[in-house]
């Protein structure tokens, strides 16, 4: 009920009560001879039953309206969830997996250096050797950043700059040698080793004795530091020719011979300490 109806109901009640009283009085007097009744005959008579019920109903509605205005509104009912769907609960701290020991140590130690000279020092590299590799890495890294900047600006000939990135890698490898180049990649946090993570049972790699988990050191006498380099080597030379592969298995170097071509193995690039 609105505010207007709340004001209207008491007035209506009063009118009904008054009207009911008048009607009752008139009806009572009409019972007497001549159309009038004595006051004594009025005593003990009651208003019409329909009128009484109407008054009671209006009073009840008024009481409900007042109660609603005083009491706080009830919260809306939640919509039923769709079949097969569950309501997501808020995330709790236990919902997130705990960090491993290595991850916790990394977070406690802070961000990794761009070039980790100390890591090479711990492997037995002298200060002079580490400094030589670090300086060459800075030149190498700045050259790559300049090429990326030019490609982003789309300078004339920017589509051909991808070849320049390849040249930068070759120049750094030629300057440092295989061992120094691998050390540079390791200290910079780059992938420097290729692992045969899985092999097809009928693959040339399996036929040659290679196993899952072998780390590739070289292919046909060429050191391998990336999956792309290994694929390139398998696609060159005479197809099906027997080719030597050197791998690390459980930390021990082993030699195998496979037919040149696809190895039939899944390759995974990882970061490992430099291999002499």
N, C-alpha and C positions, 0 to 999 in steps of 0.2 A: 504494500500500500504506500502511496506517496504522502508527502506532507499535507497536501490538499485533502486527500481522503481521510487522513487522521483527524483533521479538524472537522470534516464533514460528518464523520460517524457519530461523535457525541451529540451533535445537533439533531441528527436523524433519530438517535435513540430517544432523545427528549421528546421529539415530535411523535414518535410511535407510542411512547409511554403515555403522553398526554392524550393522543388520539384514542388509544386503547381505553384510557380511563373514561373519556367522554362517552365512547360507544357503550362501555359497560354500564355507565350511569343511565344513559338513554334506554338501553335494553331493559335495565332493571325497572325503571319507572313504567315502561310499556306493559309490564306484566300485571300491573294493577288495573282495576276497572276504570274505565274512562281514559285509559292511556297513561295513567300516572300511578306510581307506587309510593307507598309510604317509605320514609327513611328506614323503618325497621326491615322492610322487605329487601333493601339494598344490601344489608349486612349479610355476609356469608357467600356473596356472588363473586366469581373470578373472571378476569379478562378472557377473551377468546384464545384457545390453545395455539392456533397458528401465529397469532401475534406474539405470544410468549416465546415460541420457538425462534421467531425471527429476531427478537430482541436478544436472546441468548446467543444466536449465531453471530450477530454483529459485535456483541461484547467479546466473544472469543477471537474474532478477527482483529479487533482493536488491541487485545492483549498480546496476540502474536506479533503484530506490527511493532508494538513497543519493545517487546523482547528482542526482536531482530535489530532494532536501532541501538539497543544497549550492548548486546553480545557482539563479539568480534566475528567477522565473516569467516565461514568455514573454508579451509584450503581446498583448491580444486582437486577433483579426483584425478589420479594418474591414469593416462591412457593405457589400455592393455597392450602389452608387447606383442609384436607380430609373431606368428608361429615360427619357431626355429631360430628366433633371435633372443639374445640375452642382454640384459642391461650391464654395461661395462662399469666396473667398480673403479674408484680412484686408485691411481698407482700408489703402491706402498714401497718403502725402501727394500723390502724383501723380494719385490717383483723383479729387481734388477740383479743380474748375476754378479757375483763378486769378481774382482780383478785377480788375475793370476799373479804369482810372485814377481815375474819379470815385468808385467805391466805396472804393478805397484811400485817397483823400484824405479822404473822410467819416470813415472809421475812424480815421485819424491825427488828425483834428481833434476827435474825441470826439463825444458825443451832440449832436444839433441842439437849439438853444434852443427853449423852448416858444413863444416869440414872438421872431422874429429881427429886432430893430430895426436891426441893422447892415446887413441885406440891403436895407432900404428906404433907408438912408443912402447905400449904394453906388449906388442908382438915382437919386439927386439929391434925395431928400426932405429937407426941413429938420428940425432937431431938434424944433422946436415941432410940426410936422405929425406926425412920428413919435410924439412923446409923446401927442398927442391921440388918434391911432389906437390906441396901446398901452393907454391908460387905458380907452378904450371897449371894447377887446377883453377886458380883465380883467372888466369888468362883464358883458359878453356871455358869457364863459366861465363865470363863477361862477353866472350865472342858469341856464345849461344844466346845470351840475353839481347844483344844487339840485333841478331838475326830475327829473333821473335818480335822485337820492337818494329823493325822494318816491315815484317810481314803484316803486323797489325795495322800499320800505316798505309799498307798497300802501295809502297813505293814502286817506281817502274821496275819491272822484272821480279816482283815479289813472289810470283808463283814458282820461280826457279830457285828460290832461296832454300828449299828443302835439300837440295844437293849440297849447299854450303854447310848445313848442319852435319852431313855425312863427312865432309872434308875436315871439319873441326875435330871429329872423333878420330879420324885417321891420323891427322897431324899430331894430336896429343899422344896417341899410341906409338907413333914413330919416335917422338921425342923422349918418351919415358921408357919405352920397351914394354914387353908384355907384363913383366912383374910389376913395374912401376905404374903402368896403366891400370892393372887390376887393383893395386893398392889405392890409387886415386879414387876409383869407383867405390871401393869398400869404405874409405874414410868419409866420402860424401854421402854414404847411405844408399848408393845405387846398387841395383842387382848386378852381380858379377859371376854368377855360377848358374848352370843349367842342370836340372835334375830330371831324370826319367821317372815321372811319377807313376805312370801306368804303361803297360805294353800289351799289344795284341798277341795272342798265343801263336798266330801264324805269321808274325811280323819278321822282317829281316833282323831286327834287333834281338828278338827272342831266339831266332835260329843261330845268331852269332854268340849267344851266351850272356847277353846283357840282362839285367834284372831291374825290377822296380826299385827305385831309391838310389840307383847309381848316379853319381855326379860327374858330368862330362868335363874333362880337362882339355882334351884336344880331339880334333877330327882331321885325319890325313896330315898330321904334323902341325896343324894350325890351332893355336890356343882359341878357346871358345869362352866368351863372356856374356853372350845373350842368345835367346832363342832364335832371333832373326838371323844372327850370324851362323848358327848351326844349320838352319834350314837352307841358307844360301850355299853353304858348303856341300850339302847333300844334293843340291841341284846342279852343281858344276862337275866337271870331270867326265870320265867315261861311265855310262850307266852300267850297273851290275858289277863293276870292277871291285875287287876286294880292297877294303880300305881299313886302315888301322884307327881304332878309337882307344883313347886312354881315359879311364874313369877312376873315381875314388869310390871304393866300396868298404863301408865301415872304417873309413879313415886310411885304408890301404890302397895304393895305386895298383891298378890292374890293366892289362892290355887285351883287346879283343879285335877280331876282324869281322867286318860286316860288308855286305854288298852295297855299293854306292847307290843311293836313291832314298826314297822315304823310309824312315826308320820304323814307322808303325808304332810310335810311342807318343804319349802325351808329355809335353815339355813344360816344366815349371821353373820360372826364374826366381832365384833366391839370392840372399846376400851372405857371403861366407868370407872368412879371413883369407887373404891372398895365399895362393899356393905357389911354392918356389919352383 
